[in-house]
Amino acid sequence: MQSYSLDGTIGYAGYLAEEVQIGDGTMSGQLGQTQADIRKWKVPPHVEFANLPLGPKILTGFFREYGAFDVGVTYRLGEGGIIGPHEPTDSPAEALNLGHIQLVKQDFAITMQELADAQTRLRMAWRGDRASFFQMEQSITRGGFLVASPIHPQADLLTTRDLWAFTCYIFLLDHKQQKARICSFRDCNTPYFVARRDDQEYCGHRCAVKDNNMRRAQASKSKSKKKRTR
């Protein structure tokens, strides 16, 4: 039997944070009714989260732009009963699409330590840590991805409402294509980037210029020192 190849894109259908509270080392709150719009993102979530300083105010901004991690969802059955996030026999995303359940609210609660651990895992994967790859693959399997039917012209082949699963998936795609790189400028504040060219060594023009200027200054200093020692 011949093998089949599929062409398509991966989509994210999660909702953005509307309410965010911070206390006792935990970020919690509720998602609103606005879905994330990938087209408005300046950078994908794996790049943004890997480079993010983990302060409460900055993380709040991240949750409002991309959505939240570790979301628990409450649904209403067609008959009116309320069910929790793990009760439907279908996956939550599939049940929503089929109209079996109605979304009521989406709450999230995640500790700053859990966020720091997730960021460390992502950064270690960026540097080639195989154990981190395995953990990311596990997160993808729990992400509730929906597969589009091949006879319907949907925009996305795969779709998920799980932001962390989506983050892991697109990072691993970039890693496989050798696009997930680290800026060659050692003092770069946002070193994790996705290359647009095969020969790209820096996250952007600014770091390339700074690194070049630093090398010139070091070379000039070295020449001056040699002249003084003669």
N, CA, C and O of each residue as an XYZ file, in Angstrom:
920
protein
N       0.846     -1.207      0.000
C       0.000      0.000      0.000
C       0.872      1.244      0.000
O       1.888      1.302      0.693
N       0.466      2.243     -0.785
C       1.229      3.478     -0.844
C       1.013      4.296      0.428
O      -0.012      4.159      1.096
N       1.979      5.138      0.754
C       1.826      6.027      1.905
C       1.153      7.322      1.456
O       1.208      7.698      0.285
N       0.522      7.988      2.407
C      -0.193      9.232      2.118
C       0.493     10.395      2.836
O       0.943     10.261      3.974
N       0.563     11.513      2.167
C       1.102     12.720      2.793
C      -0.013     13.746      2.903
O      -0.901     13.809      2.053
N       0.041     14.550      3.959
C      -0.998     15.540      4.225
C      -0.384     16.937      4.274
O       0.709     17.128      4.807
N      -1.082     17.888      3.723
C      -0.679     19.285      3.797
C      -1.691     20.034      4.651
O      -2.900     19.883      4.472
N      -1.200     20.830      5.564
C      -2.122     21.592      6.403
C      -1.371     22.395      7.438
O      -0.147     22.313      7.533
N      -2.097     23.160      8.205
C      -1.503     23.991      9.249
C      -2.078     23.597     10.599
O      -3.113     22.935     10.686
N      -1.388     24.015     11.645
C      -1.850     23.756     13.007
C      -2.441     25.049     13.560
O      -1.843     26.117     13.429
N      -3.605     24.949     14.172
C      -4.284     26.131     14.688
C      -4.448     26.103     16.195
O      -4.414     25.042     16.818
N      -4.626     27.279     16.771
C      -4.862     27.419     18.207
C      -6.181     28.149     18.398
O      -6.353     29.261     17.898
N      -7.107     27.539     19.109
C      -8.449     28.096     19.282
C      -8.741     28.447     20.727
O      -9.902     28.487     21.133
N      -7.697     28.704     21.513
C      -7.880     29.040     22.918
C      -8.395     30.456     23.111
O      -8.388     31.271     22.188
N      -8.842     30.733     24.333
C      -9.398     32.037     24.680
C      -8.397     32.842     25.506
O      -7.512     32.282     26.153
N      -8.551     34.151     25.473
C      -7.637     35.048     26.181
C      -8.099     35.300     27.611
O      -9.292     35.283     27.912
N      -7.120     35.534     28.486
C      -7.436     35.799     29.892
C      -8.147     37.141     30.037
O      -7.739     38.147     29.456
N      -9.206     37.130     30.816
C      -9.970     38.354     31.076
C      -9.730     38.841     32.496
O      -9.560     40.038     32.728
N      -9.718     37.910     33.445
C      -9.456     38.237     34.845
C      -8.184     37.514     35.294
O      -8.033     36.314     35.066
N      -7.282     38.243     35.924
C      -6.030     37.664     36.411
C      -5.791     38.146     37.839
O      -5.787     39.349     38.099
N      -5.594     37.209     38.763
C      -5.242     37.535     40.140
C      -3.890     36.896     40.468
O      -3.551     35.822     39.970
N      -3.141     37.577     41.308
C      -1.823     37.078     41.699
C      -1.742     37.101     43.216
O      -1.953     38.143     43.837
N      -1.438     35.961     43.812
C      -1.319     35.886     45.263
C      -0.780     34.558     45.720
O      -1.100     33.521     45.137
N       0.038     34.573     46.761
C       0.632     33.358     47.327
C       1.402     32.560     46.273
O       1.373     31.330     46.260
N       2.087     33.284     45.397
C       2.907     32.618     44.386
C       2.117     31.925     43.302
O       2.648     31.047     42.622
N       0.849     32.298     43.119
C      -0.006     31.656     42.119
C      -0.678     32.702     41.242
O      -1.125     33.743     41.724
N      -0.742     32.413     39.955
C      -1.517     33.226     39.022
C      -2.808     32.483     38.719
O      -2.779     31.323     38.309
N      -3.912     33.133     38.913
C      -5.208     32.497     38.678
C      -6.141     33.497     38.022
O      -5.841     34.689     37.950
N      -7.270     33.006     37.546
C      -8.224     33.902     36.918
C      -9.164     33.152     36.005
O      -9.371     31.948     36.152
N      -9.725     33.871     35.069
C     -10.716     33.300     34.175
C     -10.502     33.812     32.764
O     -10.152     34.974     32.560
N     -10.717     32.930     31.784
C     -10.655     33.334     30.398
C     -11.971     33.997     30.004
O     -13.027     33.687     30.555
N     -11.891     34.909     29.047
C     -13.079     35.605     28.578
C     -13.695     34.939     27.364
O     -13.521     33.739     27.151
N     -14.415     35.718     26.567
C     -15.114     35.216     25.386
C     -14.348     35.483     24.095
O     -14.811     35.122     23.013
N     -13.179     36.113     24.200
C     -12.395     36.450     23.012
C     -11.364     35.364     22.728
O     -10.543     35.043     23.587
N     -11.405     34.802     21.528
C     -10.429     33.793     21.141
C      -9.146     34.459     20.660
O      -9.172     35.559     20.109
N      -8.039     33.786     20.872
C      -6.746     34.293     20.406
C      -6.740     34.379     18.883
O      -7.314     33.535     18.196
N      -6.084     35.412     18.373
C      -5.943     35.596     16.930
C      -4.464     35.490     16.580
O      -3.698     36.427     16.808
N      -4.065     34.351     16.027
C      -2.652     34.103     15.709
C      -2.093     35.192     14.802
O      -0.913     35.530     14.900
N      -2.917     35.743     13.925
C      -2.437     36.740     12.966
C      -1.969     38.022     13.646
O      -1.214     38.792     13.051
N      -2.403     38.264     14.881
C      -2.016     39.482     15.591
C      -0.741     39.303     16.415
O      -0.195     40.284     16.922
N      -0.257     38.065     16.557
C       0.951     37.834     17.339
C       2.188     38.321     16.585
O       2.379     37.985     15.416
N       3.018     39.104     17.250
C       4.282     39.523     16.636
C       5.268     38.362     16.579
O       6.023     38.223     15.617
N       5.254     37.533     17.618
C       6.103     36.332     17.644
C       5.258     35.180     18.169
O       4.303     35.420     18.906
N       5.578     33.927     17.812
C       4.814     32.782     18.317
C       5.044     32.583     19.807
O       6.032     33.083     20.345
N       4.146     31.857     20.493
C       4.230     31.751     21.955
C       5.491     31.073     22.462
O       5.955     31.404     23.553
N       6.073     30.120     21.704
C       7.288     29.466     22.212
C       8.461     30.438     22.247
O       9.308     30.348     23.136
N       8.526     31.368     21.294
C       9.581     32.388     21.298
C       9.331     33.388     22.419
O      10.248     33.738     23.162
N       8.088     33.845     22.539
C       7.747     34.830     23.566
C       7.973     34.274     24.969
O       8.566     34.946     25.812
N       7.508     33.056     25.225
C       7.602     32.496     26.572
C       9.046     32.150     26.938
O       9.442     32.322     28.091
N       9.831     31.671     25.989
C      11.234     31.326     26.271
C      12.039     32.552     26.669
O      12.946     32.453     27.496
N      11.722     33.710     26.093
C      12.480     34.936     26.352
C      11.877     35.801     27.447
O      12.422     36.859     27.760
N      10.772     35.378     28.031
C       9.991     36.225     28.935
C      10.605     36.308     30.337
O      10.893     35.271     30.936
N      10.815     37.529     30.880
C      11.146     37.655     32.306
C       9.892     37.287     33.111
O       8.816     37.829     32.859
N      10.025     36.379     34.067
C       8.847     35.839     34.736
C       8.369     36.717     35.892
O       8.356     36.284     37.044
N       7.985     37.932     35.583
C       7.366     38.806     36.570
C       5.854     38.748     36.436
O       5.349     38.532     35.334
N       5.115     38.934     37.526
C       3.651     38.856     37.478
C       3.011     39.782     36.455
O       2.089     39.376     35.748
N       3.493     41.035     36.365
C       2.900     41.980     35.426
C       3.128     41.539     33.980
O       2.223     41.630     33.151
N       4.336     41.062     33.678
C       4.655     40.626     32.316
C       3.880     39.358     31.966
O       3.393     39.224     30.843
N       3.761     38.437     32.903
C       3.000     37.211     32.659
C       1.520     37.513     32.447
O       0.857     36.858     31.643
N       1.007     38.500     33.167
C      -0.382     38.902     32.958
C      -0.590     39.360     31.521
O      -1.590     39.016     30.891
N       0.359     40.137     31.007
C       0.291     40.573     29.621
C       0.344     39.400     28.651
O      -0.352     39.387     27.636
N       1.179     38.414     28.976
C       1.276     37.216     28.135
C      -0.047     36.464     28.103
O      -0.498     36.042     27.038
N      -0.671     36.293     29.268
C      -1.944     35.579     29.344
C      -3.047     36.334     28.589
O      -3.938     35.716     28.007
N      -2.984     37.655     28.603
C      -4.011     38.439     27.914
C      -3.813     38.436     26.394
O      -4.758     38.677     25.643
N      -2.596     38.164     25.951
C      -2.327     38.157     24.501
C      -2.402     36.764     23.892
O      -2.843     36.604     22.754
N      -1.966     35.738     24.659
C      -1.870     34.389     24.107
C      -2.888     33.410     24.705
O      -3.247     32.428     24.055
N      -3.348     33.658     25.908
C      -4.165     32.698     26.636
C      -3.408     32.241     27.868
O      -2.366     32.808     28.199
N      -3.917     31.222     28.553
C      -3.318     30.778     29.811
C      -2.981     29.294     29.758
O      -3.561     28.529     28.987
N      -2.030     28.911     30.596
C      -1.687     27.506     30.768
C      -2.558     26.898     31.871
O      -3.084     27.607     32.729
N      -2.697     25.579     31.829
C      -3.369     24.826     32.890
C      -4.799     25.324     33.122
O      -5.171     25.697     34.235
N      -5.581     25.320     32.057
C      -6.960     25.809     32.121
C      -7.908     24.663     32.453
O      -7.835     23.594     31.848
N      -8.787     24.886     33.407
C      -9.855     23.948     33.721
C     -11.165     24.489     33.183
O     -11.460     25.671     33.355
N     -11.957     23.645     32.533
C     -13.148     24.106     31.835
C     -14.411     23.485     32.423
O     -14.447     22.293     32.726
N     -15.444     24.305     32.579
C     -16.752     23.836     33.018
C     -17.721     23.936     31.843
O     -17.753     24.942     31.134
N     -18.524     22.860     31.643
C     -19.444     22.806     30.502
C     -20.876     22.612     30.984
O     -21.114     22.199     32.119
N     -21.822     22.917     30.102
C     -23.235     22.649     30.351
C     -23.734     21.668     29.296
O     -23.583     21.913     28.099
N     -24.322     20.568     29.730
C     -24.911     19.603     28.814
C     -26.154     20.187     28.153
O     -26.720     21.169     28.634
N     -26.575     19.575     27.047
C     -27.767     20.045     26.352
C     -28.996     20.080     27.235
O     -29.864     20.933     27.051
N     -29.087     19.159     28.202
C     -30.245     19.120     29.107
C     -30.148     20.168     30.212
O     -31.113     20.380     30.948
N     -28.994     20.828     30.338
C     -28.864     21.880     31.342
C     -27.976     21.532     32.518
O     -27.695     22.400     33.344
N     -27.523     20.286     32.623
C     -26.658     19.907     33.734
C     -25.252     20.457     33.580
O     -24.785     20.669     32.461
N     -24.573     20.691     34.701
C     -23.208     21.212     34.688
C     -22.235     20.059     34.865
O     -22.427     19.205     35.730
N     -21.201     20.036     34.056
C     -20.173     18.997     34.161
C     -18.793     19.640     34.224
O     -18.595     20.759     33.748
N     -17.842     18.920     34.815
C     -16.491     19.421     34.970
C     -15.624     19.129     33.764
O     -16.098     18.595     32.761
N     -14.324     19.488     33.867
C     -13.439     19.415     32.696
C     -13.084     18.010     32.236
O     -12.642     17.847     31.099
N     -13.261     16.971     33.084
C     -12.800     15.640     32.702
C     -13.943     14.634     32.541
O     -13.700     13.434     32.409
N     -15.168     15.114     32.552
C     -16.300     14.193     32.520
C     -16.802     13.791     31.140
O     -17.290     12.669     31.003
N     -16.716     14.642     30.086
C     -17.271     14.240     28.796
C     -16.588     12.999     28.235
O     -15.381     12.825     28.398
N     -17.360     12.132     27.570
C     -16.764     10.958     26.934
C     -15.964     11.371     25.711
O     -14.916     10.787     25.434
N     -16.442     12.375     24.969
C     -15.649     12.951     23.884
C     -14.630     13.906     24.486
O     -14.778     14.349     25.625
N     -13.584     14.224     23.705
C     -12.660     15.255     24.175
C     -13.437     16.569     24.242
O     -14.347     16.779     23.439
N     -13.096     17.469     25.191
C     -13.835     18.726     25.326
C     -13.918     19.514     24.026
O     -14.981     20.032     23.685
N     -12.796     19.613     23.288
C     -12.809     20.382     22.044
C     -13.748     19.751     21.030
O     -14.469     20.462     20.331
N     -13.748     18.410     20.940
C     -14.608     17.720     19.993
C     -16.072     17.857     20.395
O     -16.935     18.080     19.546
N     -16.350     17.723     21.684
C     -17.723     17.837     22.159
C     -18.288     19.227     21.877
O     -19.464     19.366     21.539
N     -17.446     20.260     22.016
C     -17.885     21.610     21.700
C     -18.213     21.739     20.226
O     -19.239     22.310     19.858
N     -17.331     21.202     19.373
C     -17.545     21.295     17.929
C     -18.792     20.537     17.494
O     -19.489     20.966     16.575
N     -19.074     19.425     18.140
C     -20.242     18.624     17.783
C     -21.535     19.172     18.378
O     -22.627     18.728     18.023
N     -21.405     20.135     19.282
C     -22.583     20.718     19.894
C     -23.152     19.911     21.036
O     -24.279     20.160     21.462
N     -22.386     18.930     21.552
C     -22.882     18.105     22.660
C     -22.892     18.876     23.978
O     -23.714     18.611     24.855
N     -21.985     19.817     24.107
C     -21.883     20.576     25.346
C     -21.706     22.060     25.033
O     -21.323     22.439     23.926
N     -21.990     22.876     26.023
C     -21.837     24.319     25.885
C     -20.799     24.806     26.886
O     -20.843     24.451     28.064
N     -19.874     25.613     26.411
C     -18.838     26.163     27.276
C     -19.442     27.150     28.264
O     -20.156     28.072     27.870
N     -19.154     26.955     29.563
C     -19.677     27.852     30.587
C     -18.590     28.800     31.073
O     -18.754     30.018     31.005
N     -17.499     28.260     31.555
C     -16.400     29.114     32.002
C     -15.085     28.346     31.925
O     -15.055     27.116     31.918
N     -14.007     29.113     31.866
C     -12.668     28.541     31.807
C     -11.803     29.226     32.853
O     -11.472     30.405     32.729
N     -11.446     28.482     33.871
C     -10.613     29.005     34.945
C      -9.190     28.479     34.799
O      -8.963     27.410     34.231
N      -8.247     29.237     35.314
C      -6.862     28.758     35.329
C      -6.224     29.092     36.669
O      -6.566     30.087     37.308
N      -5.302     28.250     37.076
C      -4.527     28.485     38.299
C      -3.204     27.756     38.130
O      -3.176     26.535     37.975
N      -2.118     28.501     38.161
C      -0.803     27.914     37.981
C       0.191     28.689     38.842
O       0.149     29.918     38.889
N       1.074     27.980     39.514
C       2.034     28.641     40.402
C       3.178     29.227     39.595
O       3.453     28.803     38.473
N       3.831     30.202     40.185
C       4.997     30.805     39.545
C       6.102     29.763     39.366
O       6.864     29.819     38.401
N       6.186     28.802     40.311
C       7.183     27.750     40.191
C       6.884     26.851     38.997
O       7.799     26.447     38.279
N       5.609     26.536     38.780
C       5.231     25.718     37.629
C       5.531     26.440     36.318
O       5.955     25.820     35.343
N       5.310     27.742     36.302
C       5.637     28.525     35.114
C       7.141     28.552     34.877
O       7.601     28.443     33.740
N       7.911     28.699     35.966
C       9.368     28.699     35.836
C       9.865     27.345     35.341
O      10.778     27.281     34.519
N       9.266     26.260     35.839
C       9.658     24.919     35.399
C       9.347     24.713     33.912
O      10.141     24.120     33.182
N       8.178     25.210     33.469
C       7.805     25.082     32.061
C       8.760     25.876     31.179
O       9.151     25.412     30.109
N       9.132     27.061     31.622
C      10.066     27.864     30.835
C      11.446     27.201     30.769
O      12.085     27.189     29.717
N      11.898     26.650     31.900
C      13.181     25.945     31.921
C      13.162     24.757     30.971
O      14.135     24.517     30.257
N      12.060     24.012     30.959
C      11.921     22.871     30.064
C      12.013     23.308     28.603
O      12.671     22.663     27.787
N      11.343     24.414     28.292
C      11.374     24.932     26.927
C      12.771     25.390     26.546
O      13.233     25.114     25.438
N      13.450     26.086     27.449
C      14.805     26.560     27.155
C      15.788     25.402     27.008
O      16.669     25.441     26.150
N      15.641     24.378     27.838
C      16.522     23.218     27.731
C      16.289     22.472     26.408
O      17.233     21.989     25.783
N      15.032     22.390     25.997
C      14.733     21.773     24.698
C      15.367     22.586     23.574
O      15.874     22.023     22.604
N      15.336     23.902     23.705
C      15.943     24.781     22.704
C      17.442     24.493     22.578
O      18.037     24.663     21.513
N      18.033     24.056     23.687
C      19.464     23.747     23.693
C      19.742     22.267     23.413
O      20.882     21.813     23.516
N      18.687     21.519     23.058
C      18.874     20.146     22.596
C      18.714     19.062     23.636
O      19.153     17.934     23.411
N      18.089     19.367     24.788
C      17.934     18.364     25.840
C      16.849     17.355     25.458
O      15.686     17.728     25.307
N      17.216     16.098     25.303
C      16.296     15.071     24.811
C      15.189     14.749     25.826
O      14.065     14.432     25.436
N      15.498     14.827     27.103
C      14.472     14.573     28.118
C      13.356     15.610     28.020
O      12.187     15.287     28.232
N      13.711     16.846     27.700
C      12.706     17.898     27.544
C      11.841     17.640     26.312
O      10.644     17.926     26.325
N      12.441     17.099     25.246
C      11.662     16.734     24.064
C      10.583     15.717     24.437
O       9.431     15.839     24.022
N      10.967     14.724     25.217
C      10.038     13.670     25.603
C       8.886     14.254     26.424
O       7.728     13.894     26.211
N       9.199     15.150     27.358
C       8.156     15.776     28.175
C       7.203     16.606     27.322
O       6.000     16.646     27.582
N       7.744     17.267     26.307
C       6.905     18.054     25.403
C       5.987     17.150     24.578
O       4.820     17.475     24.358
N       6.514     16.034     24.133
C       5.691     15.089     23.380
C       4.531     14.570     24.236
O       3.423     14.380     23.734
N       4.791     14.343     25.529
C       3.719     13.926     26.431
C       2.650     15.008     26.557
O       1.458     14.705     26.598
N       3.077     16.263     26.619
C       2.124     17.376     26.710
C       1.265     17.453     25.456
O       0.080     17.779     25.536
N       1.848     17.157     24.299
C       1.093     17.193     23.042
C       0.009     16.124     23.041
O      -1.113     16.372     22.602
N       0.345     14.933     23.534
C      -0.649     13.844     23.543
C      -1.833     14.167     24.446
O      -2.929     13.644     24.246
N      -1.614     15.030     25.443
C      -2.709     15.425     26.352
C      -3.397     16.702     25.889
O      -4.256     17.228     26.597
N      -3.036     17.205     24.719
C      -3.512     18.515     24.277
C      -4.875     18.541     23.636
O      -5.366     19.618     23.298
N      -5.512     17.390     23.453
C      -6.854     17.368     22.877
C      -6.933     17.927     21.467
O      -7.871     18.652     21.136
N      -5.956     17.597     20.638
C      -5.947     18.100     19.263
C      -7.099     17.497     18.459
O      -7.397     16.309     18.575
N      -7.737     18.332     17.646
C      -8.764     17.886     16.718
C      -8.161     17.765     15.332
O      -7.379     18.619     14.914
N      -8.518     16.716     14.622
C      -8.047     16.503     13.259
C      -9.172     16.834     12.293
O     -10.271     16.292     12.414
N      -8.912     17.716     11.334
C      -9.937     18.118     10.373
C     -10.196     16.992      9.371
O      -9.276     16.264      8.998
N     -11.439     16.855      8.943
C     -11.792     15.882      7.917
C     -11.159     16.274      6.578
O     -11.163     17.455      6.230
N     -10.617     15.319      5.821
C      -9.968     15.661      4.551
C     -10.934     16.122      3.472
O     -10.490     16.659      2.457
N     -12.254     15.932      3.652
C     -13.199     16.338      2.605
C     -13.810     17.713      2.874
O     -14.617     18.201      2.083
N     -13.424     18.339      3.994
C     -13.906     19.684      4.297
C     -12.747     20.672      4.219
O     -11.664     20.387      4.731
N     -12.949     21.807      3.599
C     -11.850     22.769      3.387
C     -11.562     23.627      4.613
O     -11.575     24.855      4.530
N     -11.300     22.982      5.754
C     -10.958     23.748      6.948
C      -9.557     24.354      6.806
O      -8.695     23.807      6.119
N      -9.356     25.481      7.463
C      -8.069     26.163      7.339
C      -6.948     25.383      8.019
O      -5.817     25.365      7.532
N      -7.258     24.738      9.143
C      -6.227     24.057      9.927
C      -6.442     22.555      9.931
O      -7.567     22.077     10.073
N      -5.351     21.812      9.774
C      -5.414     20.358      9.833
C      -5.577     19.897     11.277
O      -6.366     18.997     11.563
N      -4.822     20.523     12.190
C      -4.882     20.216     13.619
C      -5.252     21.482     14.387
O      -4.785     22.573     14.062
N      -6.086     21.329     15.396
C      -6.480     22.473     16.221
C      -6.539     22.048     17.684
O      -6.960     20.934     17.998
N      -6.114     22.941     18.576
C      -6.197     22.679     20.009
C      -6.558     23.958     20.751
O      -6.311     25.064     20.269
N      -7.145     23.791     21.930
C      -7.408     24.912     22.831
C      -6.392     24.948     23.969
O      -6.471     25.809     24.845
N      -5.444     24.021     23.961
C      -4.439     23.911     25.015
C      -3.197     24.701     24.596
O      -2.472     24.284     23.693
N      -2.952     25.832     25.247
C      -1.851     26.711     24.848
C      -0.489     26.038     25.015
O       0.376     26.184     24.151
N      -0.286     25.303     26.109
C       1.016     24.677     26.315
C       1.255     23.573     25.276
O       2.370     23.441     24.772
N       0.233     22.784     24.951
C       0.371     21.748     23.928
C       0.694     22.377     22.569
O       1.530     21.871     21.820
N       0.024     23.479     22.269
C       0.293     24.190     21.018
C       1.716     24.725     20.992
O       2.404     24.634     19.976
N       2.157     25.290     22.124
C       3.523     25.822     22.240
C       4.551     24.721     22.006
O       5.524     24.916     21.278
N       4.333     23.568     22.623
C       5.259     22.445     22.462
C       5.292     21.959     21.018
O       6.361     21.671     20.480
N       4.133     21.870     20.399
C       4.040     21.334     19.040
C       4.797     22.219     18.053
O       5.608     21.722     17.273
N       4.537     23.524     18.083
C       5.183     24.382     17.094
C       6.679     24.543     17.384
O       7.468     24.750     16.462
N       7.076     24.447     18.673
C       8.506     24.460     18.948
C       9.182     23.233     18.326
O      10.218     23.359     17.673
N       8.597     22.051     18.527
C       9.197     20.835     17.994
C       9.231     20.858     16.463
O      10.157     20.316     15.859
N       8.241     21.474     15.839
C       8.281     21.641     14.380
C       9.479     22.500     13.974
O      10.216     22.149     13.052
N       9.670     23.628     14.668
C      10.798     24.508     14.348
C      12.127     23.823     14.638
O      13.094     23.994     13.895
N      12.176     23.038     15.732
C      13.411     22.321     16.054
C      13.737     21.286     14.976
O      14.889     21.160     14.561
N      12.731     20.554     14.529
C      12.951     19.534     13.512
C      13.486     20.149     12.220
O      14.304     19.538     11.531
N      13.028     21.352     11.894
C      13.474     22.040     10.685
C      14.729     22.869     10.919
O      15.165     23.617     10.044
N      15.310     22.728     12.120
C      16.542     23.427     12.501
C      16.399     24.949     12.436
O      17.342     25.662     12.092
N      15.204     25.424     12.772
C      14.950     26.859     12.788
C      14.986     27.438     14.196
O      15.135     28.650     14.357
N      14.853     26.594     15.222
C      14.888     27.062     16.607
C      16.344     27.250     17.015
O      17.063     26.276     17.239
N      16.775     28.498     17.110
C      18.189     28.795     17.342
C      18.379     29.764     18.504
O      17.432     30.361     19.016
N      19.643     29.895     18.898
C      20.018     30.792     19.988
C      20.944     31.856     19.427
O      21.909     31.541     18.730
N      20.654     33.110     19.728
C      21.412     34.237     19.191
C      22.896     34.124     19.533
O      23.259     33.774     20.656
N      23.743     34.422     18.562
C      25.199     34.324     18.753
C      25.768     35.474     19.580
O      26.905     35.395     20.046
N      24.998     36.532     19.767
C      25.453     37.635     20.604
C      25.251     37.247     22.063
O      24.117     37.079     22.511
N      26.331     37.106     22.797
C      26.269     36.532     24.143
C      25.480     37.384     25.133
O      24.989     36.861     26.133
N      25.349     38.689     24.876
C      24.621     39.567     25.783
C      23.190     39.846     25.314
O      22.559     40.793     25.785
N      22.684     39.041     24.405
C      21.323     39.231     23.900
C      20.310     38.999     25.019
O      20.424     38.038     25.780
N      19.321     39.884     25.113
C      18.283     39.760     26.143
C      17.166     38.806     25.742
O      16.433     38.309     26.597
N      17.035     38.550     24.447
C      16.005     37.634     23.935
C      16.668     36.650     22.965
O      16.433     36.715     21.759
N      17.490     35.746     23.487
C      18.336     34.921     22.616
C      17.617     33.822     21.844
O      18.156     33.326     20.854
N      16.417     33.426     22.266
C      15.733     32.309     21.616
C      14.899     32.839     20.448
O      14.011     33.669     20.642
N      15.184     32.363     19.251
C      14.481     32.887     18.080
C      14.295     31.797     17.037
O      14.895     30.724     17.118
N      13.448     32.096     16.051
C      13.195     31.191     14.934
C      13.833     31.804     13.693
O      13.479     32.913     13.290
N      14.762     31.089     13.097
C      15.520     31.613     11.961
C      14.653     31.709     10.712
O      13.837     30.832     10.430
N      14.850     32.789      9.979
C      14.154     32.970      8.697
C      15.045     32.571      7.528
O      14.571     32.377      6.408
N      16.363     32.450      7.806
C      17.311     32.051      6.759
C      18.199     30.935      7.294
O      18.397     30.825      8.503
N      18.728     30.118      6.412
C      19.588     29.003      6.826
C      20.875     29.489      7.484
O      21.414     28.808      8.355
N      21.374     30.657      7.081
C      22.650     31.158      7.602
C      22.476     32.159      8.739
O      23.445     32.809      9.131
N      21.273     32.297      9.274
C      21.017     33.290     10.316
C      21.593     32.869     11.649
O      21.267     31.799     12.164
N      22.463     33.721     12.220
C      23.114     33.438     13.495
C      22.622     34.331     14.627
O      22.816     34.014     15.800
N      21.989     35.437     14.281
C      21.547     36.404     15.288
C      20.025     36.543     15.238
O      19.398     36.322     14.202
N      19.453     36.912     16.372
C      17.994     37.069     16.420
C      17.520     38.234     15.575
O      16.375     38.252     15.123
N      18.399     39.214     15.358
C      18.033     40.369     14.554
C      19.250     41.206     14.209
O      20.369     40.911     14.628
N      19.007     42.263     13.435
C      20.095     43.117     12.955
C      20.818     43.807     14.104
O      22.037     43.972     14.060
N      20.077     44.210     15.133
C      20.681     44.950     16.247
C      21.763     44.135     16.943
O      22.836     44.655     17.248
N      21.482     42.858     17.195
C      22.470     42.007     17.859
C      23.671     41.736     16.955
O      24.799     41.638     17.437
N      23.440     41.617     15.661
C      24.542     41.408     14.718
C      25.486     42.603     14.738
O      26.706     42.436     14.728
N      24.922     43.808     14.765
C      25.735     45.027     14.801
C      26.478     45.138     16.123
O      27.670     45.446     16.135
N      25.797     44.891     17.234
C      26.438     44.977     18.546
C      27.593     43.992     18.666
O      28.657     44.334     19.181
N      27.379     42.757     18.186
C      28.426     41.747     18.269
C      29.612     42.128     17.390
O      30.761     41.929     17.784
N      29.351     42.663     16.225
C      30.419     43.087     15.321
C      31.218     44.227     15.939
O      32.447     44.235     15.872
N      30.521     45.193     16.542
C      31.202     46.314     17.194
C      32.042     45.835     18.373
O      33.145     46.335     18.593
N      31.523     44.866     19.133
C      32.261     44.332     20.267
C      33.526     43.611     19.809
O      34.577     43.747     20.436
N      33.435     42.847     18.725
C      34.601     42.146     18.193
C      35.661     43.138     17.703
O      36.856     42.934     17.912
N      35.212     44.203     17.056
C      36.151     45.221     16.588
C      36.841     45.911     17.749
O      38.046     46.158     17.709
N      36.068     46.222     18.789
C      36.647     46.882     19.958
C      37.664     45.982     20.645
O      38.718     46.449     21.078
N      37.351     44.691     20.746
C      38.285     43.744     21.366
C      39.545     43.591     20.532
O      40.645     43.501     21.078
N      39.394     43.561     19.200
C      40.549     43.443     18.315
C      41.435     44.678     18.414
O      42.661     44.571     18.438
N      40.808     45.850     18.470
C      41.554     47.101     18.581
C      42.298     47.178     19.908
O      43.438     47.640     19.962
N      41.651     46.725     20.973
C      42.261     46.718     22.301
C      43.444     45.765     22.341
O      44.468     46.053     22.961
N      43.292     44.623     21.671
C      44.375     43.640     21.625
C      45.586     44.184     20.866
O      46.727     43.953     21.265
N      45.333     44.913     19.762
C      46.431     45.510     18.990
C      47.160     46.564     19.808
O      48.388     46.640     19.772
N      46.414     47.376     20.542
C      47.023     48.431     21.361
C      47.896     47.827     22.459
O      48.961     48.357     22.777
N      47.439     46.715     23.035
C      48.201     46.058     24.096
C      49.511     45.495     23.528
O      50.549     45.568     24.186
N      49.472     44.942     22.326
C      50.693     44.398     21.696
C      51.696     45.480     21.430
O      52.895     45.287     21.629
N      51.198     46.665     20.962
C      52.104     47.770     20.691
C      52.802     48.249     21.958
O      53.982     48.598     21.924
N      52.081     48.265     23.071
C      52.665     48.745     24.332
C      53.702     47.778     24.885
O      54.619     48.185     25.598
N      53.555     46.492     24.556
C      54.486     45.502     25.097
C      55.743     45.351     24.246
O      56.684     44.674     24.659
N      55.776     45.964     23.076
C      56.981     45.877     22.227
C      58.089     46.804     22.720
O      59.164     46.853     22.122
